[in-house]
């Protein structure tokens, strides 16, 4: 595996870094933007989830469009949209402007999440494809880590009283920082070559051979050229593909596998945890500052275990990593559910003086009252104070009122993140980039990406409502149960693609 190949894969997957940065940043942003715009649960859910809604539309057409005009050209447009989204989000003057700006970013990451693994798979060899495609997931989690670190320090500056940052503008700086990596991504993309397999598929044979020789050297390039040309002889790669062709019997098995993994990756609640990390940690009663700090620990765990996946995926294989990971996800989520289920809530009269911005008389009916249910406690608090006042003070209120085994819940969340990071996170994109013949690849990954993003959007949209109406314990129990069901489904249908060329995988799985 040459240094040039690794560098190209890293540059192309920087779109994943921007996706991770955006997802991590919003968990801190909503602590300020939500109360400022006085958003209800559905509006908060829409601000967070609107990029995923836009992404699922982009996923439908980006793969197919890239089949026509090339992966590289679309990725350059993606980088520009990321930069535009960051700028508009930072200057948002209303709820409407904020979610529209974030939807522009959603179009960008929807296309990037589809095209980066497709492109990387098409420049890789069978021996290193898993590692290289997984670089996208590494970039995603590095984006998360950078965002949580940024949120932590900006929040600290904003609450210190010794800087120009305050509750009204700190979230704008959180969002605006995304402009820096977006511009770097845009500039860097001009240095990468076009996909050699796409060049072959569109008849640019001479250019494709030049790219393969530049990336791999003459010896390995010769092997890749022979493999591609053998496949082209038996496949009409120039023919336009209709979406209904994905339903043909010969593709049915790999389509089902892709859909199951695509749905499972999101329906277990990963983006609910990432996008609402700060809010979730506040539910444990550790306070706002500690919630931002815990986000750093969460994202660091993700980085470490994504590196583990990169080191193991081409040695251990896709199937073992996925099955071990999904089993761990289920156990971790059920631990979270148990921890939240044991929590009790009581607002002690000797501590409410610490709530300096709240009229104490409004809390007379709640003080020293015992609750064994977070939903009942929060509903009474909202009724007494109003949604906006409660939202601004939720961290402080839960910190003094909650009795919970916080280390157990933290262990469950970190366990979930770790297991996801070495399994469903990177392995899904590796498998999707491998399973489909080149003539169907852009369309198939786009269609599955649409479903994946639709599920992601749905989970993000309803999660604030779910916490308000179902409570923490039941919400995590539902996610854990879904993961358990997914484990048994995958154990039955999941194939292994380790060590096979894209052409060999097609020969074995497409009947």
ChimeraX attribute file (.defattr): number of C-alpha atoms within 10 A of each C-alpha:
attribute: neighborCount
match mode: 1-to-1
recipient: residues
	/A:1	14
	/A:2	9
	/A:3	10
	/A:4	13
	/A:5	17
	/A:6	17
	/A:7	13
	/A:8	20
	/A:9	25
	/A:10	22
	/A:11	22
	/A:12	25
	/A:13	30
	/A:14	29
	/A:15	31
	/A:16	28
	/A:17	28
	/A:18	31
	/A:19	26
	/A:20	26
	/A:21	27
	/A:22	28
	/A:23	25
	/A:24	32
	/A:25	29
	/A:26	24
	/A:27	25
	/A:28	30
	/A:29	22
	/A:30	23
	/A:31	22
	/A:32	21
	/A:33	23
	/A:34	19
	/A:35	20
	/A:36	16
	/A:37	15
	/A:38	17
	/A:39	19
	/A:40	16
	/A:41	18
	/A:42	14
	/A:43	18
	/A:44	25
	/A:45	23
	/A:46	22
	/A:47	25
	/A:48	28
	/A:49	30
	/A:50	24
	/A:51	27
	/A:52	28
	/A:53	24
	/A:54	25
	/A:55	31
	/A:56	27
	/A:57	21
	/A:58	23
	/A:59	30
	/A:60	23
	/A:61	18
	/A:62	27
	/A:63	27
	/A:64	25
	/A:65	15
	/A:66	21
	/A:67	22
	/A:68	15
	/A:69	12
	/A:70	19
	/A:71	27
	/A:72	20
	/A:73	14
	/A:74	18
	/A:75	26
	/A:76	19
	/A:77	14
	/A:78	25
	/A:79	27
	/A:80	18
	/A:81	22
	/A:82	29
	/A:83	25
	/A:84	19
	/A:85	26
	/A:86	25
	/A:87	18
	/A:88	21
	/A:89	26
	/A:90	21
	/A:91	16
	/A:92	16
	/A:93	11
	/A:94	12
	/A:95	18
	/A:96	11
	/A:97	15
	/A:98	20
	/A:99	23
	/A:100	19
	/A:101	24
	/A:102	27
	/A:103	24
	/A:104	23
	/A:105	30
	/A:106	28
	/A:107	24
	/A:108	31
	/A:109	31
	/A:110	30
	/A:111	29
	/A:112	32
	/A:113	24
	/A:114	29
	/A:115	28
	/A:116	27
	/A:117	30
	/A:118	24
	/A:119	26
	/A:120	27
	/A:121	27
	/A:122	20
	/A:123	23
	/A:124	25
	/A:125	21
	/A:126	18
	/A:127	15
	/A:128	17
	/A:129	26
	/A:130	33
	/A:131	23
	/A:132	28
	/A:133	29
	/A:134	29
	/A:135	27
	/A:136	29
	/A:137	32
	/A:138	29
	/A:139	24
	/A:140	30
	/A:141	31
	/A:142	24
	/A:143	28
	/A:144	31
	/A:145	26
	/A:146	20
	/A:147	29
	/A:148	32
	/A:149	22
	/A:150	21
	/A:151	28
	/A:152	22
	/A:153	13
	/A:154	20
	/A:155	24
	/A:156	17
	/A:157	16
	/A:158	19
	/A:159	15
	/A:160	12
	/A:161	10
	/A:162	9
	/A:163	11
	/A:164	10
	/A:165	19
	/A:166	17
	/A:167	16
	/A:168	12
	/A:169	15
	/A:170	24
	/A:171	25
	/A:172	21
	/A:173	18
	/A:174	24
	/A:175	25
	/A:176	18
	/A:177	19
	/A:178	26
	/A:179	20
	/A:180	12
	/A:181	19
	/A:182	24
	/A:183	15
	/A:184	14
	/A:185	25
	/A:186	21
	/A:187	13
	/A:188	16
	/A:189	19
	/A:190	14
	/A:191	9
	/A:192	16
	/A:193	18
	/A:194	19
	/A:195	22
	/A:196	26
	/A:197	24
	/A:198	24
	/A:199	18
	/A:200	20
	/A:201	22
	/A:202	16
	/A:203	13
	/A:204	13
	/A:205	16
	/A:206	11
	/A:207	16
	/A:208	22
	/A:209	20
	/A:210	15
	/A:211	20
	/A:212	23
	/A:213	17
	/A:214	14
	/A:215	22
	/A:216	20
	/A:217	13
	/A:218	14
	/A:219	9
	/A:220	14
	/A:221	19
	/A:222	15
	/A:223	12
	/A:224	23
	/A:225	19
	/A:226	11
	/A:227	15
	/A:228	19
	/A:229	15
	/A:230	12
	/A:231	19
	/A:232	17
	/A:233	9
	/A:234	8
	/A:235	13
	/A:236	12
	/A:237	19
	/A:238	14
	/A:239	9
	/A:240	12
	/A:241	14
	/A:242	10
	/A:243	12
	/A:244	7
	/A:245	13
	/A:246	18
	/A:247	12
	/A:248	10
	/A:249	11
	/A:250	13
	/A:251	20
	/A:252	15
	/A:253	16
	/A:254	22
	/A:255	21
	/A:256	15
	/A:257	18
	/A:258	25
	/A:259	19
	/A:260	19
	/A:261	24
	/A:262	24
	/A:263	20
	/A:264	23
	/A:265	25
	/A:266	24
	/A:267	23
	/A:268	28
	/A:269	24
	/A:270	24
	/A:271	21
	/A:272	24
	/A:273	21
	/A:274	23
	/A:275	26
	/A:276	27
	/A:277	26
	/A:278	29
	/A:279	21
	/A:280	20
	/A:281	24
	/A:282	24
	/A:283	24
	/A:284	25
	/A:285	24
	/A:286	19
	/A:287	21
	/A:288	23
	/A:289	16
	/A:290	16
	/A:291	23
	/A:292	25
	/A:293	18
	/A:294	22
	/A:295	27
	/A:296	23
	/A:297	17
	/A:298	23
	/A:299	26
	/A:300	22
	/A:301	19
	/A:302	29
	/A:303	25
	/A:304	16
	/A:305	20
	/A:306	29
	/A:307	18
	/A:308	15
	/A:309	30
	/A:310	22
	/A:311	15
	/A:312	16
	/A:313	25
	/A:314	19
	/A:315	14
	/A:316	12
	/A:317	17
	/A:318	25
	/A:319	20
	/A:320	14
	/A:321	20
	/A:322	26
	/A:323	19
	/A:324	15
	/A:325	23
	/A:326	28
	/A:327	20
	/A:328	24
	/A:329	31
	/A:330	27
	/A:331	19
	/A:332	26
	/A:333	31
	/A:334	26
	/A:335	24
	/A:336	27
	/A:337	23
	/A:338	20
	/A:339	23
	/A:340	27
	/A:341	19
	/A:342	13
	/A:343	19
	/A:344	16
	/A:345	23
	/A:346	19
	/A:347	22
	/A:348	15
	/A:349	14
	/A:350	9
	/A:351	12
	/A:352	18
	/A:353	12
	/A:354	11
	/A:355	13
	/A:356	9
	/A:357	10
	/A:358	15
	/A:359	12
	/A:360	14
	/A:361	9
	/A:362	13
	/A:363	18
	/A:364	11
	/A:365	11
	/A:366	17
	/A:367	18
	/A:368	15
	/A:369	13
	/A:370	14
	/A:371	18
	/A:372	15
	/A:373	18
	/A:374	23
	/A:375	16
	/A:376	15
	/A:377	21
	/A:378	20
	/A:379	16
	/A:380	14
	/A:381	21
	/A:382	16
	/A:383	12
	/A:384	18
	/A:385	18
	/A:386	12
	/A:387	19
	/A:388	17
	/A:389	16
	/A:390	20
	/A:391	21
	/A:392	18
	/A:393	19
	/A:394	22
	/A:395	24
	/A:396	19
	/A:397	24
	/A:398	23
	/A:399	18
	/A:400	19
	/A:401	22
	/A:402	23
	/A:403	17
	/A:404	19
	/A:405	15
	/A:406	19
	/A:407	11
	/A:408	16
	/A:409	22
	/A:410	21
	/A:411	16
	/A:412	24
	/A:413	24
	/A:414	23
	/A:415	24
	/A:416	30
	/A:417	28
	/A:418	26
	/A:419	27
	/A:420	28
	/A:421	26
	/A:422	29
	/A:423	27
	/A:424	24
	/A:425	27
	/A:426	28
	/A:427	28
	/A:428	19
	/A:429	26
	/A:430	26
	/A:431	24
	/A:432	26
	/A:433	28
	/A:434	26
	/A:435	25
	/A:436	25
	/A:437	21
	/A:438	26
	/A:439	20
	/A:440	22
	/A:441	19
	/A:442	28
	/A:443	27
	/A:444	28
	/A:445	30
	/A:446	27
	/A:447	25
	/A:448	24
	/A:449	29
	/A:450	26
	/A:451	21
	/A:452	25
	/A:453	27
	/A:454	21
	/A:455	23
	/A:456	26
	/A:457	27
	/A:458	19
	/A:459	21
	/A:460	30
	/A:461	24
	/A:462	18
	/A:463	25
	/A:464	22
	/A:465	16
	/A:466	16
	/A:467	19
	/A:468	17
	/A:469	15
	/A:470	16
	/A:471	20
	/A:472	24
	/A:473	22
	/A:474	19
	/A:475	20
	/A:476	27
	/A:477	20
	/A:478	17
	/A:479	20
	/A:480	28
	/A:481	16
	/A:482	16
	/A:483	25
	/A:484	19
	/A:485	14
	/A:486	22
	/A:487	20
	/A:488	13
	/A:489	14
	/A:490	18
	/A:491	13
	/A:492	8
	/A:493	12
	/A:494	20
	/A:495	15
	/A:496	12
	/A:497	22
	/A:498	21
	/A:499	17
	/A:500	16
	/A:501	20
	/A:502	24
	/A:503	19
	/A:504	15
	/A:505	18
	/A:506	19
	/A:507	12
	/A:508	10
	/A:509	17
	/A:510	16
	/A:511	10
